[in-house]
Amino acid sequence: PPTLPHQHPPHRIIPEPVRAAARVLRPGAQLADYDFRARASMSPLDLYHRDFDARHNGEAYSQDFCDMDLSALMEDCGFGPIDTGLVGGYVKRWFATRAATE
């Protein structure tokens, strides 16, 4: 399935590729994304590792992406249902099915 860009754009731009995916995917197709989970659910050690990674890998906007409500954005853009879960405890996944058009 199509995925969102790995190198995260600024938060204000993120809805654009989700809307584009909703526009080009046929009903029943899936959009998948895997990324780090939100900071609110991390231990202090995981927070240190995540902040270190964002700072030293040149991904200035990555944590903003991880902290946003991607499920709500996907639903607003015409996806549903949204299936989420953790992979290995550190990575979150989203599988969004393109809803049927009215």
N, C-alpha and C positions, 0 to 999 in steps of 0.2 A: 504493500500500500504506500501511497505518497506520504512523505514526512515533512515536517517543518524544517527550515534551514538550521544547520548546526551552529553556525556563527550567529549569535543572537543580535538582532537589530535593537535599537532603542524601543522601549516599551510602547511608545505611541505608534510605532509602525507595525507591531506584531499582528493587529487585526487584519491587515491587508493580505498576507498570504493565506490566512484562514478563510477569509471571504473568497479569495481566488480559488482555493481548493473546493469550497462549497459550490462555486459557480461551474467548475469544470468536471467535477466528479458526478457520475450518474447515481441516482438513488440506489441505496444499498451498498455502495462502495465505501471503503474505510479510509480514514486519515489516521495515521499513527504517529505518536511522538513519545520519545524516551528522553528523560532528562533528570537532573538531580531533584530531589524532593524539596519542599519548602523549608525555609530556615526554622519556622515555628515548631517543626517536628524533629529537629536535630539535637543531638547531645552537644555539650560544649566542645568535645574533641572533634565531632563531625563538623561543627561550625568552623572551627579553626582550619580544618582541611579544605572545606568548601571555600572559605574566604581566601585562603592561600592560593587555591587553584584559580579562582576568578581573577585575583590580582596579578598572578605571575604567568598566566596563560593568555593574557591579552583579551579576556572576555569580560569587558567592563559591564555589559548589560545582562550577563547570563543569570545572575541571581534575581534580578527584577523579573525575568521571564519565569524562573522557577517559583517565585512567590506570587505571581498573578493567578487569578482564578481562570485557568485555561478551559476548564469544563464549561463554565458559564459563557465564555467567549465562543466556544464551539457551538453551544446551543443557540446563542444569539445569531450565529452565522448559518444556521440551518442543519446542524448535525444533531443527532440523537437517535438512539441512546448513546451515552458516553460511558465506556467501561474503563475504570482506573484501577490501579493496584501498584504495589511495590515489587521491584525486581531485585533480589539480593539485599533488600533492606535499605539500600542507599539511593536507588534509582526509581523514579516514578514513571509509570507508563499510562498513556491515554490511547484508547482505541475509540474513535468516533465514527459512527455510521451515518452516512449522508441520508437524511430523512427524505421520504417521498415528497415530491412537489405537489402542491394542492391543485 
